Amino acid sequence: MKAARPARVPRQRLELEVRREQLLAAAFDLFVQRTYDEVGIEDVARAAGASKGLLYHYFPTKKDLYRAAVQRGADLLLERTFMPPEVPPVERLERGLAAYFDYVEEHGAAYAALMGSGVGIDAEVAAVVEATRVEIADRIFGALPLPHVDVAVRAAVRGWIGFVEAIALDWLRQGQPTIQTLRDLAGAVLTAAIVKAAGASASPIEALADPVKTSR
């Protein structure tokens, strides 16, 4: 008997997936350059070299398209900041923090679109942003050398995430201080917040007692 051949994805299906990605990439580029109201379906179709009909085939409404674009930005940020679990905890935090601010520096418009203008448009868009924050928080919790993460530590980390977003967005507007300063500041604040929140359980996290030194 001949061995069964592995199933192949039909060429048409691959082409459809590629086309959808091209449309989404065009929309993403426009949404990070302009506000939601300034981008029209015609603009996206023109930028992608496609018809409005094809665009509506993949994204029935402009909000559907915007939600997909925001999700794309969130996925890029999470992919960029992902650190394998085998990386030591403190190093994982350092490298993840460095990668986060590298993303802000290199993709400022996309970051501002993800964390700024999209939140007030649609509950599902806000959910994408919130899911991104939850994933980042869970990564930090998973890297902490604590027997368990109590509500105080959770509150400290969630508050710290808001702090990081605020200083990143301010840096995009002001262009100062340096990115390295932001990394060092964010690391020091995270360390202090966790140690303070842990209270009596602080002994297991003595390794974090010094400010986190981010990668140069």
N, C-alpha and C positions, 0 to 999 in steps of 0.2 A: 504494500500500500504506500502511496505517496504521502509524504508529510503534508499536513494542511498548511497552506500559505497564510501568513498573517493578514488580517483584514486591513484593507487600505482605505484611507479616508477619500471619498470621491473628490476628484479634482474640482468639481463645481462647488462643493462645500468649502474647500480650502479657499477658493477664489472669493466666495461670499464673506468668509471670515476676514480675509485680507482687505476687502473693500470696506467692511464695517470699521476695521481698524484705521483705514485711511480717513474715513469720514470723522471718526472720533478724534484722530490726531489733529485734523484741521479745526474742528470745533474747540478742542483744548487750547490750541494756539491762539485762537480769537478770543476766547473767554478770559485768558490770562492777560490779554492786552487791553480789553475793553470791559465795561460793565455788562451785566446781563441784558439790560434794556437796549444797549447799543449794538448788540449782536443779533442779526436777523437770520432766519433760515436760509434766505437767499445768499447771504454772505458766506455761510458755511459751505453751501453747495458750490458756490463759485470757487472758493479756496480749494476745495477738494476736486474740482473738475468734474462734478457730478450734477445730476438733475435733482430738483426738489423732491420729485417723486421717489427717487432712490433713497434719499435721506429720510423721508417719511416712512419708507418701508422698514428701516431699521429703528428709527426713533419717532414714534407717532406724534409727539408734541415737542415743543422747544424745551419744556421742563424735563422731559425724558432725556433729551440730549445733554442738557446742562448737568443733570444728576450723574450721567455716565461720565462726563468730563471731570466732575469733581471726584468721582470714584477713581478715575485714572490718576489724578493728582495724589490722592491718598495712597493708592497702591505704590506709586513711585517713591513716595516718602518712606513708607514702611519697608519697601524692598531695600532702599538705600541704607536704612538704619538697622537692618536685621543683622544680628551677630549670632553665630552658631553657639548652641548651648555648651559645647566643650570648651569655649573660651572662658578663662577664669572670671568670676563674677565682677570684681572691681575693674578688670580690663574691659569686660563687656560693657560696663557703664561708661567708661572713658571713651572707648571707641564709638559707641552708639551716640554719645553726646557730640563727639567730633563730627561724625557723619551727619547728624541732624543739622548742625550749623553750616557744614559744607553745602548741604542741600539748600538751605536758606540763601547762602551766598551765591550759588550757581543758578538757582531757579526761583529767584525772588518773586517774580510775578505769579508763578504757579502757587507758591506758598501763600502769598497774600490772598489769592483767589480762593484757596482751600480754607484758610482760617478766617477770612474776612467776609467778603460780600455775599458768599453763598448761603450763610447760615440763616439769614432772615427770609429767604425766598420760599422755602419749601421744607416741610417737616422731614421728608426723606433725605433731602440734602443735609439738613442738620444732623440726621442720624448717621450719615457717612462720616461727618466731621467728628461726632461723638465716638463712633466706633474706632476711629483712628486714635483718639485720646485714650480710650480703654485699652487698646492693643499696646500702646507705648507704656501705659501704667503697668499692665500685666507683665511686660518684659522686665521692668524695673523690679517688681515684686519677686519675679522668678530669679533675679540675680542677687537678691539680698540674703546675706547669711543670717537669717532669722528663723527661729523654730516655727513661727507663724506670723502672719501680717495682720495686726489688729486694726481697728477702725481709725485710731489716731494716725498710724503710719499711712493708711490709705488716704486719709484726708490730706496729710502733708504732701504726699506724692501728687495727688490730683491738683492741689493748690499750686505746687511747683510747676506742673505742666502749663497751667494758665500763666504763670510768671514767665516761663520760657517763651511762650507764644507772644506775650506782650513785649518783651525786650527784643524779640526777633522782628516783629512788625515795626517797632519803633526804629530799629536799626535800618530797616528798609526805607523808612521815611527820612531819617536823619543822616545815615551813612557813617555814624559813629556811635560808640567807640569802636575799636577794632573787633573783628570776629573773634580773635584770640581772647580778648578781654571778656567777651560774652561767654565763651566756653568756660573760662576760669570762674567767672561769676556764677554761672549756672551750676557748675560742679560744686562750688563751695556752698551755695544755698541748698542744693539737694542734700549734701552731706549733713549740714547743720539741721535741716528740717527733719531728716530721718532719725538722727541721733536724739534730737529733742523729743520727737514724737514717741520714740521707743521707750524713753524713760527708764524704768527699772530693768527693761530687757536690753539695755544698751550694750552690755558686755559682749554679746555675740557679734556686734558690729564695730568693734574697736578698730578693725582694719579700715573703716571708713571715717575714722575720727579726724584725719587730715583732709583738707579740701581735695576734691577729686582733681587730679592733674590731667587735663585732656591732652590728646596727642598733638604734637607740634607738626 
